[in-house]
Amino acid sequence: MQGALIGLVGLLVGALLSEYFRRKNRIESYAQKVFERRLGIYEKLHEMLNTAYRIATEVMENDKLSGEERKELISSAILKLAEFTDEHALFIDEYISVHVVATFMGAEDVLDIDNGLERAAAKSGVLERFKEAKSLIYEDSGLREIDKHYKSISRSAPDSAIIRYLKELKKNVT
């Protein structure tokens, strides 16, 4: 009787473990597909963000553009970002979507600011939001974690005078 009971318990434990590992494998398989899809979407979003930044820079620096031309250019860039984030809302974090869309708002008004310090501050604000958006994309896409993992495996430590200078600048900023 005791042997049958042990056999029954063993059978139940085996079935539960089998089901657990089956589900875990299914989740991992699904997660891989989702990760690849998200990565592609974030890659495109990053590309679009860089294009919008080039437009924003033109809008903030080219005083030959009229106010209406500046507004039209930046609105077009922002609209493309908004449409893309809406289309891919299933894969892009909603807070990142909002940040990305708002990144360049106000860039069209920078040249209208008479005070040089205020103009520089407004331009700097757009640049700062742009950097934050890129960092958010890098983080949410999973690339930051992958880079950490890759560097721990490869033990990569690139070094040059420029890299040391950049590290020193970053240390002084933070």
N, C-alpha and C positions, 0 to 999 in steps of 0.2 A: 504494500500500500504506500509506504513511504517513497519508494522508487518511482511509483506512478505520479505522486504529488510533485516530486522534484522534476520529473520529466515535463509535467504540465506547466510548472513555473518556468522552466527553461524555455519551453515553447512560447509562452507568453512574452517573456523577456526578449527572446529572439525576434518575435514578430514586431514588438514595439521598437526595438533597435533598427530593424530593417525599415520600418515605416519612417522613423526619424531620419535615417541617412538618405532614404529615397527623396523625402521632402527637401532636405538640405541640398542635395544635388540639383533638384529641380529649381530651387531658389537661386543657386549659384549660376546655373545655366541661363536663367532668365535675367539675372543681374548683369551678366556679361553682355547680353544683347542690349539691355537698357543703357549700360555704361558706354558702349560703343556709339549708340545713337545720341546720347547726351553729349559725348565728346565731340562728335561731328557738328552738332548744333551750337555748342559753345565755341568751337573753332570758327564757325561762320559768324557768330555774334562778335567775336573778337576782331575779326577782319572788318566787319561793318563798323565797329566802334572806331577802329583806326582810320577808316575812310571818313567817317563823320568828324574825327578830330582834325584831319587835314582841312576839311571844309570850315570848321570852326576857327581854325587858325587864320585862314584866308579872310573870313568874316571879321575877325578881331584885329587884323593888321592892314587890310587893304582899304585905305581911305578913299579910293576912287569909286568904290561901290556905294550906291545910294542906300539910304536906310531901308527902303523897300526891297532892294536887291539882296541886302544882307539878311533881312527877315525871310525872304523867299528861299534863299540858299540853306539857311540853318533849319528852317521849318521842314524843308524837304528831307534833310538828313535825319532829323528827329522822327519824322513820320515813318521813314524806312525802318528805323530801329523799333518804333512802336509796333508797326505791322509785323515785323519778324518776331518780336517777343510775344505778341498775341497769338500768332500762328503756332508757336512752339511752347505755349504756356504749360503744356503737360510735362515738359522736360526742363524748363527754366524756372528757377525759384522766383516767386512773385516779387520779393523784395529787391532782388537783383534786377528784375525787369524794370521796376519803378526807378531804381537808381540809374540804370543805363539810359532810360528815356529822358530823365531829368538832367543828365550830365551836361548837356550843351545848352540848356535853356538859359537865356540871358546873354549868350555870346554875341547876339546881334546888337546889343545895346552898349557893348564895351567902347566902341569908338565914339559914342555920343557923350561919354563922360569927359568933362573938361579938365578936371583935376588929374594930373599925371599920376599921383600916388594912388588915387582911387581907381583909376583906369588899370594900373598895374595890379592892384589887389583883385579887381574883378577878373582880369585875365588869369591871374594866378589861381583864383577860385575854380575857374573852368578846368585848368590844368590839373588841379588837385582832385576834382571830381572824376576826371578822366583816369588818373592813376588809380584812384580807389575802385573804379569800375573794372579796370583791368585786373586788379588784385582780387576782387570779388569773383570774377570769372575764373581766374586761375585756381582759387580756393574751391569754389563750388563744383568745378568740372572734375576735381579729383587729381589734377595735375600736380598740385603742390605736394600732396602725399606721395604720389608716384615718384616725383623728383627726389624727395627725401629717401625713399626706399632705394631708388636707383643709385644715388650717391653713396648710400651705406654699402651697397653691394660692390660698386665699382671702385669705391674709395677714391673717387675723383676729387681732386683739390686743385683746380686750375689756379695758376698764379702768374701775375705779371705786374709791372709797375702801374699800369692803368687799373687793374683789378684791385690792387692794394689801395690806390687812391680812392676808387669808388667805395670800397669798404670803409675807409676812413671818413668819407663824406657821409655815408649812411649812419655810421656810429655817432657822428656829431649832430645829425638831424634828430635822431631818436634819443 
